[in-house]
Amino acid sequence: MNPLRTTSTAMLLTVLALAAPAAHAEIKGDVIRVGVLTDMNGVFATAMGPGSVEAARMAAEEFGGRINGKPIEILQADHQNKPDLAASLARKWFSDGVQAIADGGSSGAALAVQELVRGNGKIFLISGAGANQLTDEACAPTSVQWTQDAYSTATAVVSGIMQTSKEPWFFITGDYAFGHSIEATARDRIAALGGKVAGSVKAQLGTPDYSSFLLQAQSSGAKILAINVAGDNATAIKQAEEFGLADQGMKIVPMSFQNVDIEAVGLKATRGDLIVTSFFEDVSPAARKFSDAFYVRRKAMPSQIQAGVYSAVRHYLQAVKDTDSDDSATVMAKMKTTPVSDAYTQNGRIREDQRMVHDLYLVQVKTPGESKGPWDFVKLVATIPPDQAFRPLDRSKCSLVGK
């Protein structure tokens, strides 16, 4: 055998091996498609909806609209808060080549999509839905709960209120998955801190008149009224203000409240309220820059849900770029090993239970005199680190924990 030929052949094979891409690293689709599935026109549309779509587009634009030569396409659909419609739309999207779905909207709709994702292994980036089940007994290996959840929200709100008051509570709760999760978690925390609940009533989504519920709260003997009707918070709080409950010594506590709700209700009715949020525009220079850019497009500041959609889509696209793959398992593995640091959070990571954990913020609504202008609504009271904000893993029912 000619040694020169052998050496030359070996060198050629080495060069070819180095030049060839890894077998698993390949974006197989012609387009990287992300679908924003949300409530576009209903009660959640202001906090999610078109703003979530815009936030996803902003994330895509940070990559120049392309990754490794493949264009990024942001789709949108309205599930009308109907779980069966959400599942149907998601199924069609996946058959049409959508690699990831973001937002998810209401908890009932998101739980329906997550059942589908558990079977087909596609990516689901949940920002709107907050039911605990999504990262508890209903968790899925390629689905991540990004922004809010009932456990962290309710625990922080109750803890903050009960630092200064041990008076009995009354709940007006939305009769849907997220509302039930919030109240159950809040009751557990109230009991743990030595408080008590005087009563509770369930309200259907879209209830126009809360008079009878407010009268029940008034006659219950409770001194703390928990408004737990995400989607209808503005209506309920305005009517509580009209009833003069605060003037009668009852503390009004919105359990799940966002800047868009304050904008709808006004500072007069919400002044002094303690709110838990995962995002507000002045939490960091990056948050302010993103918020101002969003405002130019939407003429409103982003809600925490919309900021969460931006962050989740951005993190997903970065993982696609880093792995040069649109394979769900490959991308999710990269997402889980990469810290989340962006305009939404600078201290995030995806845990075993598929919960993206990050700092939360206890903020207080400013008085009209403290506000310096439009959308200047809150001031920081405390930063809650991830290990204190979210449900401990040793209490999780997620089948992925410990595997």
N, C-alpha and C positions, 0 to 999 in steps of 0.2 A: 504493500500500500504506500502511495506517495505521501510522505508526511506533510509536504507543503499543501497538497490538495485537502488533506484532512483538516489542517489548521484553518485554511481558507473557508472550508465548509462550516466549521464550528463557529468561526467569527460571523459568517453570514447569518447563521441561525440565531446567534445571540442578538445581532442587530435587529432582525425581524421580530424576535420575541419582545425586545424593548419597545419597538415601534407599535406593536399590536395593542389595541385596547383590551382591558380585562374583559373576560367573557360576560360577566354579570353586569358590567357598567355600560348600560345602553338605554337611552330614552327611546322606547320602541314606538311610541305614538308620534305622528307628524306634528301634533299640536299638544301643548301642555294645557289641559282644560281644568279649570276650577269653577265649580258651580256654587253660587251663593243662594242657599235655600232658606227663605225667611218669610216673615209677614210683611208684605209690601204695602198693604192698604188698610190693615185692621188696627186693633188697639195697641199693638206692639210696634207699629211701623215707624214711629218717631224715634224710638230707641234702637231699632234694628233697621229693617227695610232698606230703602234706597241709600241710606247712609252706610249700611254694611256693604252694599255693592260698591259704593264709592271708595270705601276704605280698602277693599280687596283690589280695586284698580290701582290705588296709590301704591300698594305693595308690589304689584306687577310692574309698575312704572319704574320702581327702584332697580329693576333688573333690565331696564331698557326694553321691556316688552318681549324679551327673548331670553332663552337659556340654552347655551351651547348650540345656537343656530335654530332652535325650535321656538316658534311663537307661543306666547302665553295668551290664552283666551279666558276671559272672565264671563261666565254665564249667570243669569239670574232667573229665579222662579218664585212664585207666590204660593205657599201651601195653605194659605187662609186659616192657619192654625188647626188644620184637620189632619190627624195622624194618617188616615188612609190615603189622603191625597199626597202627603209628604212622602210616604213610602212609594207610591206610584211614580211620582216625579223623579225621585232618586233612582228607582229601578230603570227608568227610561234613560236618564242621564248616564248611568253606568254602562248601559248597553250601547250608548252613542259615543263612548270613549272618554267620558269625564273621569279623571283620576282621583279627584278629591272634592268633597263637599264642605262648605264652610257656613258658619252661623248656626243653622238648625232651628232658630226661632224658639217657639214655645216648647216646654218640656215634653208634652205629650207627643208632639210632632218629632222631636229629636229622639225620643225613646223608640219610636216606630222606625226611624231611619237607622238607628243603632242596631236594631234587630237584623236589618238587611245587611249592614256592614259586617256584623259578626259572621255572617254566612259567606260573604263574597270577598272579604279581606281588603276592601277599599278604604281610603283615608276619609275620616270624618273629623272636622275641626270645629268643635262645639263652642260657641261664644254666647249665644242668647240664652240657652236653656240652663236652668240652675238646679234641677231636681237631683238630690243626693244619689239616686239609683244609678245615674249615668257613670259614676266611678265607684259604685258600690256593687250591689249584686248584679247589675246589668252591664258591667264594664266589658269592653271589647278591646282586643290587642292593637287595633289600628285606628281607634277613636280616642280623641283627647278632649277633656273638658278644660277649656282655656281660661275663662274669665271669672264668672261668679259661680257660686253654688250655695245651696240653702244652709249647709252646716256652717260655713265660714261667715256668711252674712248674718244669720240669726244669732250665732254665738257671740260675735263681736258687738252687735247692737244691744243684746240683753246685758252683756257684761258691762258695757259702757253706761247704760241707764241705771243698772243696779249698784253702781258705785256710789250713787247719791240718793237712791230711792228703793225702798223695799215694799212699796205699796202694791196691792193686787192689780193684775193685768186683765184686760178683756181683748179678745182677738176678733177682728172682722177679716175673714180669710177667704181668698179666692178658691173656689171649688174645682181645683185642678192640681196636677202633680206638684208643681213648684210651690203653690200655696200650702198644700198639705205638708210638704217637706219642711218649709220654713216654720210652721207652727209646731210640728212635732219636735224639731230641734230646739226651738225657743223654749218650749215647755220643759224639756229636759234640763236646759241651762238654768231656767228660773228655779226649778226644784232644787238643783244642785247648789244654788246660791241662797237657798232658804226663803224664796218667794212663793207666791201662789197665784193661780189663775182663777178669776171670778167667773169667767164664762167665755163662750165662743159662739160665733155664728158663721155660716158659710154663705158666700155670695157668688152668683153665677158671673162668668166673664161678660163684660159689657153691661152690667147693671147700671141703669141711669139714675136711680133714686135710692140713696142709702139711709133715708130717714128712719125706717123701722129698725135698721141695724144700729144706728146711732142712739135711738131711744132705748134699745135693749142694753147697750153699753152704759148709758147714763143711769139706768135703774139697777145695774148689777152691783154697784158699790165699788167698782174698780176705779183706780185713780190713774192708770196708765192704759191708754187705748192704742193697741197695735193695729195699724192700718196695713194689712197684708194682702193687698189686691193688685199686684203688679199688672200693669196695663190699664187699670182704673184708678190708680193712686190719686191722680189730679182731681177726679170727680169726688172721691171719698173725702179727701182732705179739704177741698173747697166747702163741701157741705158740713163737715165738722166745724169749720171756721164760722159758717153761717149760723150753726146751732149755738155758738158761743161756748163750746165745751172747755176750751182752754181758759176762758174767763171764769168758768165755774170750778177751776182747780184740777181739771183732767189734763194730763200730759199726753199729747198726740205724738205717737212714735211710728214713722213710716219704716216698715221692715225691709223693704227693697225699693230704694229710691235713687234716682239719677238726676244729673244736671238738667236733662230735658223735662223731667217732672217739675223741678223747681221753676224752670222757665214757664211752664204751663200754669202753675199755681200762683207764683209770685212770692217775693220775700216776706211780705206781711204775714201770710198764712204759715210760712215754713221757718221763719226766723228762730234761731236757737236750736233747731232740730239737729240731733246727732245722726249721721248717715255713714254707712260703711261703703267704700268704693275701692275699686282696684285701679282707678285712673282718674286724674283730673289735670287740667292743662298746665298747672304751675308746679307739678310734682318734680319736674326736671327741665333743663333747657331743651332736651330732645322732645319731651312731651309738648312743650309750648310751641316748638317749631312745627311739629306734626299737626297740632290743633289749629294753628293759624293757617296752615296750608289747607286743611280740611274746611275751615270756615270760609275761605275764599271760594271753594267749590259749592258748599251746601248752605252758606249763610247761617250756620249754627255750629256750635262746638260739638265735637264727637262725644257720644255717650261712652261709658266704659265698655259696652258691648261692641260698639263700632270700632273702638280702638283695639279691642281684643281680636276682632276679625282681621284687622290690618296686621297685627302681630303674628297671629296664627298662620295666615296665608304667607306672610314674609318668611317665617321660619320654615314652612313647608317648601317654598320655592328655593330657599337657600340649600336645603337638604337635597333637593333634586339636582341643583347645580353642583354641589360638592360630590355627590355620588355618580353624576351623569347617568341617572336612572330614574324611571318612573314606576319601578316595582315597589308596591306598597310596603312590603316587609323591609326592604332595603332602605327606603326613605325614612320609615318610622324609626328604624334602628339608629339612623344618623340623627334624627330629630331628638331622640332620647339621650344621646351622648353629647349633644351640643347645648351649652347653656343658652338661655333666652335672654338677650340683651338688646333692647331697642327702645323706641319711643314709648311703648306701653309699659315695659318693665325692664329694669337693669339687673334683676336678681331672680330669674326664673329657671325652672328645670321641670322636666316631665318625670313624675314618679312611677313606681311600679304599677300603681292602680290607674295609670293614664290620666291623672290629675296634674295639670301644669300648676305648680305652686310658685307663689310670688308674694311680694309685700302687699298688704292691704292697708288702707288708710281710714282712720276714724276722723271724719271732718264734721264741722259744725256750720250750719247755714248762717250766713251773715245777716245782720239787720239791714234794712234799707239804707240807714245812715253809714254803715261800714262799707257797703258796696261802692266800688269806684266806677262802675259802668256796666254795660250789658255783659252778661255771662260771668260776672265776678260774683260768684255765689257762695263760695265756701272757704273756710280757713282750716288748716291742719291742726288736729288735736293730738293725734298719736299715729305713729307708724307701727303696724303689727307685722312682725316677721313671719315668714312661711311656717315655721315650726309651731307657732302659736295660733296662726290663722286657720289652718286647715285640719280636717279630721285626721287624727293619728293613724298611721298605717296598721297598728296593732288592733284597731277597732274596725278595720275594713272587712267587708264581705266579698271583696273582689277576688275572683278565682286566680288572678294573675299574680297576686302578692305572694312573695316567697318562692316563685318559680324561676 
